[in-house]
């Protein structure tokens, strides 16, 4: 259960940060808030991408694992560390998230993929953690919906600094998770 939380909580913090930025950008617009229908549409988009991308990552990771053998475990852990580092150094998710409110069709899919790349890395690393796939995907879907709803609702009421801190904590948690996986692999 603790390993499941270690995978899901950083994603929840990241989802919250992105959706809070969306909620804040909507508050700056003419209406001052997102309509309930738009909040539901965006939340379901988060669920679709954040639950689907780990499956793609898992499929890619399985084929890489077969080709690389034991080295794949280190590569998967390094992917988490790299993702966490990238999240610390990049603030692009909020900019992309703000464009979600008006996006449709292919643009919506492209933006959805771009804000869920961390879930792709998580899926790539799932085999290393040896967690059951269905509960992990279900937990990711639930956290994505809840974090998106909460972020969209509170985004206009919390500071940009708090949103940035949530993303930084998520990044550090992913780096820590990658390090723990490497250490665990080295000690077995």
C-alpha atoms as one frame of an Amber mdcrd trajectory, in Angstrom:
protein
   0.000   0.000   0.000   2.864   2.382   0.810   4.469   1.761  -2.595   1.124
   2.448  -4.284   0.899   5.789  -2.463   4.504   6.554  -3.420   3.527   6.273
  -7.086   0.154   8.006  -6.885   0.671  10.938  -4.490   3.268  12.797  -6.590
   0.930  12.530  -9.554  -1.912  13.915  -7.445   0.173  16.913  -6.417   1.136
  17.544 -10.025  -2.477  17.197 -11.189  -3.552  19.607  -8.477  -0.897  22.157
  -9.494  -1.872  22.003 -13.166  -5.613  22.164 -12.524  -5.171  24.960  -9.962
  -3.366  26.950 -12.649  -6.322  26.283 -14.909  -8.748  27.416 -12.223  -6.698
  30.558 -11.642  -6.524  31.392 -15.357 -10.297  30.969 -15.641 -10.740  33.351
 -12.710  -8.779  35.962 -14.644 -11.121  35.601 -17.625 -14.402  37.347 -18.295
 -16.596  34.852 -16.431 -14.372  34.679 -13.343 -14.843  30.919 -13.004 -15.177
  27.714 -14.980 -18.667  26.357 -15.519 -19.434  23.006 -13.878 -19.612  21.392
 -17.325 -16.113  22.654 -18.204 -14.721  21.477 -14.850 -16.178  18.014 -15.477
 -14.839  17.917 -19.058 -11.348  18.899 -17.937 -11.416  16.474 -14.995 -12.445
  13.604 -17.268  -9.677  14.570 -19.680  -7.205  14.366 -16.796  -8.581  10.928
 -15.888  -8.341   9.643 -19.468  -4.770  10.775 -20.005  -3.438  10.163 -16.522
  -4.888   6.644 -16.375  -4.095   5.832 -20.017  -0.501   7.048 -20.220   0.794
   4.601 -17.557  -0.600   1.761 -19.658   1.334   3.016 -22.678   4.432   3.425
 -20.506   3.977  -0.062 -19.116   3.758  -1.481 -22.641   6.882   0.391 -23.711
   8.668  -0.533 -20.503   7.887  -4.233 -20.913   9.418  -4.360 -24.390  12.465
  -2.377 -23.244  12.801  -4.624 -20.178  12.867  -7.734 -22.355  15.564  -6.187
 -24.526  17.727  -4.803 -21.715  17.246  -7.385 -18.979  18.289  -6.214 -15.503
  19.533  -2.884 -16.859  15.901  -1.936 -17.527  15.274  -1.649 -13.769  17.908
   1.065 -13.516  16.592   2.763 -16.636  13.057   2.846 -15.193  14.299   4.356
 -11.922  16.436   6.845 -13.851  13.336   7.816 -15.845  11.590   8.793 -12.594
  14.618  10.782 -11.441  14.865  12.476 -14.835  11.159  13.276 -14.833  11.355
  14.759 -11.347  14.348  16.844 -12.342  12.588  18.048 -15.479   9.523  19.004
 -13.425  11.716  21.026 -11.053  13.345  22.899 -13.908  10.298  23.389 -16.120
   7.177  25.424 -15.398   5.462  24.709 -18.703   2.584  22.610 -17.340   0.687
  25.643 -16.087   1.026  27.363 -19.467  -0.215  24.278 -21.286  -2.998  23.761
 -18.774  -4.296  27.271 -19.300  -4.814  26.446 -22.998  -6.976  23.411 -22.131
 -10.053  25.484 -21.366 -10.544  26.466 -25.010  -8.951  23.494 -26.776 -10.908
  20.976 -28.838 -10.125  17.975 -31.041  -6.499  17.301 -31.912  -5.278  20.310
 -29.896  -6.997  18.906 -26.810  -5.358  15.512 -27.331  -1.932  17.093 -27.861
  -2.245  19.164 -24.708  -3.527  16.141 -22.774  -0.500  14.117 -23.807   1.885
  16.954 -22.998   0.619  17.346 -19.416   0.586  13.597 -18.724   4.155  12.659
 -19.638   4.898  12.021 -15.970   2.285   9.259 -16.003   4.077   7.745 -19.007
   7.280   7.574 -16.946   5.351   6.118 -14.011   3.971   3.390 -16.282   7.459
   2.679 -17.557   8.577   2.213 -13.948   5.588   0.171 -12.725   7.195  -3.157
 -13.548  10.170  -2.307 -11.368   7.933  -1.640  -8.361   6.026  -4.884  -8.983
   2.681  -3.308  -8.150  -0.613  -4.744  -9.402  -1.598  -2.811 -12.510  -5.371
  -2.547 -12.018  -5.250  -1.000  -8.515  -2.499   1.424  -9.597  -4.434   2.587
 -12.664  -7.639   2.860 -10.613  -5.834   4.892  -7.939  -4.307   7.164 -10.582
  -7.729   7.706 -12.174  -9.354   8.547  -8.837  -6.564  10.914  -7.801  -6.627
  12.585 -11.218 -10.347  13.310 -10.942 -10.205  14.474  -7.322  -7.052  16.556
  -7.764  -8.431  18.160 -10.935 -11.747  19.026  -9.304 -10.047  20.401  -6.211
  -7.478  22.348  -8.214 -10.067  23.792 -10.593 -12.218  24.866  -7.661  -9.438
  26.305  -5.501  -7.161  27.628  -8.242  -8.519  31.148  -8.121  -8.244  31.246
  -4.342  -4.690  30.038  -3.774  -1.465  31.749  -4.623   0.762  30.920  -7.556
   3.502  30.188  -5.048   1.427  27.439  -3.406   0.682  25.899  -6.818   4.396
  25.948  -7.648   5.245  24.340  -4.296   2.826  21.483  -4.979   4.565  20.771
  -8.275   8.004  21.010  -6.654   6.982  18.547  -3.937   5.692  16.173  -6.610
   9.001  16.461  -8.484  11.042  15.770  -5.357   8.837  12.784  -4.532   9.459
  11.305  -8.002  13.217  11.834  -7.624  13.064  10.168  -4.211  11.023   7.270
  -5.570  13.565   6.720  -8.353  16.415   6.793  -5.842  14.640   4.298  -3.569
  14.086   1.957  -6.517  17.769   2.133  -7.485  18.900   1.551  -3.907  16.469
  -1.351  -3.601  17.819  -2.874  -6.797  21.438  -2.449  -5.661  20.751  -4.111
  -2.306  18.995  -7.195  -3.715
